Amino acid sequence: MAGEAIDIQQLRHVYTGRGGERVALDNVTFAVQRGEVFGLLGPNGGGKTTLFKILSTLLAPTAGRATIFDDAISNPAAVRRHLGVVFQHPSLDSKLTVGENLLHHGHLYGLRGADLSQRIGAVLQRLGLAERIADRVETLSGGLQRRTELAKALLHRPPLLLLDEPSTGLDPGARRDFIQYLQQLRTNDGVTVVLTTHYMDEAERCDRIAILHRGKLVSVGTPAELKTHVGGDVVVIQAVDPPGLREKIRSRFACDATIVDGTLRIERARGHEFVRDLVDAFSAEITLVTYGKPTLEDVFVHLTGHRFWAAEGNGGAAP
């Protein structure tokens, strides 16, 4: 499985409308290795969906290039033979059964007869849906419907799965199960998986992550590698006067705090000791203080200066 499944170089996309131009992707460059579960993490407006559309050949980029298994995305017919795609919004016919949905999808790929029946049976068995083959999709839970979507995408045995927010609407347990299925596909079948997500727990379980913010690639790496960007424990302080307390902390402890959405954030080794000293010194000015090991949201704050969820509402550059 050595080599690159996806190679993206200086990819750029600009939307033009009545309000002028919006830069959705700003010279994005990275690669996805074969056999990876790779996450595109970012808030709404970060550029994830635009990149997904380009990789799935639904949208041509303004500039730059991308290849999928050495086929350029400028040649959609060649690229699509590598792809299985699960869109954010359901593509199942809810009035048909699980088996009927897969049957008609197989026909679109030229599959017929005994071969198609065997493939349907195999993929449903793999995803724990064999007993649901005669059930109407509308009777299934959200988690089972997403697994049926995945069964469709796998039916023609593609080497690459593209998944756009695949676990949207699922509860945390169903999300964990869904990611576990993807990891099994990677391990057992060598399938490369690329998914967009804004769920931190989902991103944590990817092999590597690319963080996108306002169309720019902020960083790429494993979850553990990304957390090394943060210098020590993360101390978060709510205060009566955040700017005033920041100056006092700088004077007393010779360290800088960042104000993010009205709270002070400090990256500091041995955070538990620092919290003790901080409360001893400024107990009257602190309303709440917490500390913990860095999370991916802390990485996002460190690299962008914005809280992840707050960034979703600040009018990002692109859909």
N, C-alpha and C positions, 0 to 999 in steps of 0.2 A: 504493500500500500504506500510505498515511498513516493514522494513527489507531491506536487500541488494539484488540488482539485479546482481551486479558483485563484486567479491572479488578477488583481485590480491595480491599475496604475493611473494616477492623476485623474481619477474619475470626477467629473464635474457635471452638475445639472442645474439649469436655471429655468424657473417657471416665469412666463411672461403673461401679464394680465392687465386689467384696467388700473390696478394700483402700482404698476411698474414691474420690476423684476424682483424675484425672490430666489436667493441662492439656496438650493436644497442640499447639494453636495459640493464641497469646496476642496477640490484636488485631493481626494481620498485615495490612499495607497495602502494595501495590505494583501496578504495571501492566506488561504485556508489550505491546510494540509489534508491529504487523503486520509480518510478514516477518523477525522475529528468530529466531535460535537462542538460546533462553534457558535457563539452567541453574539448577536448585534444588540448591545444594550444602550438605551438612551430614552430620554423623556419624549413625549409627543412633540413633534416639531424638530426632532433631532436629525432626521434624514433617513431613519431606518426603512420606512415604507417605500420611499423613493428608490433606495438601493435595492430593496427586494424586487420592485417592479422592473428595474433594469436587469437584474440577474435572471429573472424569470422571463425575459424578452418581451415584456409588456410595454416597455418604455425605452426609447433610445436616448443615451446620454448626450448632453450638449458637447462634451469633450472628454478626452481620455480613452482608455481602453480596458476591457476586461475579457478574460478567457476562462472557459469552463472545460476542463480536461483538454486543453490546448485548442479548443474551438472558440473563435471570437464571437462575442455576443452580437456582432454585426451580421452574423449568419444564423438567424433564429432557428431555422429548420435543423441545422446540425446540433445546436445547443440543446434543443428541446428533447432530443432522444436520450440525453443524460439525466433529465430532470423528473422528479416527482414533486408536486407542488401542493401544499395545503394553505389555502387562503385564510385570512382572518375571519371573514364572514362565511357561514356555512354554504357549501355547494351541493349538499345532498338534496334529493327529492324526498321530502318528509312523508309523502303518501305512498312511496314505494318501500319495499322491504330492503333489508341490508343486502341480501343476495341480488335483488333486482338492480340496485344502485351499482353494484360492482359489475354485474353483467353488461349493462349499457355502457359503463365506463370502459370496460375491456374492448367492446366493439369499436370504440373511438380509436383504439390502438391496433386495430386489425386482428384482435384475438377472437378465436371462435372455437366451438366444439369442446372436445375432451380436454384440450390444453387449457382453455379458459376455465372450465369447471375445476380442473386440478389446481390451477393458480388461486382461484377464489377460495377453495377449501383450505389450501395451505396458508394463505395470508390471514384468513379468519381464525384458523387454529393458532397461529403465531400470536395474534393479538387478543386471544381469549374471547372471540366472538362467534365461534362455531355454532354454539347453541342459539344464537340470535339471528341466524341467516334468514329465517322466515318472519322475523319481527319487523313491523313497520318502523321506520326511523323515528317517526313522531312519538313513539312509545318509549324510546330510549332516554336514559339520563344524558346530561351534558357530556360527561366523561366518555360514555359509550359512543356518543355521536362523534366526538373528536377521534376516537380510535377507528371508527368507520371511515372518517375522512382520511386517516393515515393509511388504512387498508386500500382505499382507492389509489392513493399516491404510490403505493408499493406494488400494485398489481402488475405493472409492466417491468418490474425489477430494475429500477433506475439506480445508478451508483451515487446519485446526489439527491438529497431531500432539501427543499426550500420550504420553510414553515414561517408564516407571518402571524406573530402573536398566537401561537397554536393553542395556548391554554387559557385564552381570554374567556371569562365567565365560569371557569372551573373553580371549585373550592381547593384549598391548599393540598388536601390529600389526593385529589384527582390530578392536580398538577404534578405532584411527586411521582405518581404512577405513570403519567404520560412521559415524563423525562426518563424514567426508568426503562420504558419501552424503547425510547430512542437510543439509550446507551446500549441496550441489548442488540439493537440493529447494528450499531457501530462495532461491537465486540464480536458478534456471531457472523455477520454478513459483510463487514467491511464497508458499510454504507457511510458516506460522509453526510453530516447533518448541519445545516445552517439555519438558525432560527432567530427571529427578531423577538425581543421581549422588553418589558419594563418591570418585570418581577425580579427582585433581587435574589430570592431563593432559587429561582429557575436559573439565573445567570451563574450562581455559585456552583451549579452542578455541570456546567459546561467545561470542556477541556481548556478552551481559551475564549477570551471575550475581546471584542472591539467596542470601545465606548465612543458613541457619537453624540455631539452636542452642537446644535445650530449649524449642522451641515459639515462640521469639521471632525476629523478623527482625533480624539483626545489621547487615547492610549490603546495598546494591544498587549495582551499577555494572559497568563493563567490567573485565576482569582488570587492565588497566593502571591504571585509576582506583582500584581496591581496593588495589593495592600502594602507592599514595601514602600510605595510612594509616600505613605503616611508615616510621619516620624514619631512612633511610639503610640501610647494609648491616646484615645480621644476624650477630652474633657469638655462637656457642654454645660454652660452656666446661664441660668436665667437671673437677671438682675434688675433692680429698680432703675438704675441708670447705666446701661451697657457701655456707652462711650466713656463715661467717667470712670467706671470700674476698670475698663481696659487700660486706661492710663495708669491707674494705681497698681494694677498687676504688673505692667511693664516696669514701673519704678521699683516695686518691691521684689519681684522675682526675676527681672531681666529677661522676660519672655513676651512674645507678641501674641495677642489673641485676635481672631478674625470675627467680625460681626456678620452673621448670616441669619437673615430673617429675624432680627431682633435678639438673637442669642449669641453669646460668646463661645467660640470654639478654640481650644488649645490642643496641640499635639505635643505630648510630653511623655517621656519614659517614666515608668513607675508612677502611673497616674494615681494610684490609691494614696500614695504618700503626698503627692501634690494636692489632692483634694483636701486631705486633712489640714495641710498648712494653709490652704486657701480659705477654708471655712474658719480657721482660727483667726486669720487676719481680717476677714471682711464678712463675718457672719451677719451683720446688720444689713448689708447691701445685697446679699445673695438670697434669692427666693427658692432656687432649686439648682442642684448640681448633680450631674451623672458622669460616669466614665465607663469606658469599655474598650475592648480590642477593636481595631479598625474593621469596618464593614465596607462593602462595595459602595454604599451611599457615601461613606466618609471619603473614599477614593474620589468619587465624583465631585464632592465639595472641595476637596484639596486641589483637584485639577482645574475646576471651572469657577470656583467661588460662589456657586449656587447650590442650594439643596435640590436633590433630584426631583422631588414632586413639585416644588415651587417652580422649577424650570418648565414644567409642563404647561403652566398657565401664563408664561411670560411672552407669548407671541413669537415662538421660534420661527426659524427661517423657512421651514418647509413642512409639508404634511408628513 
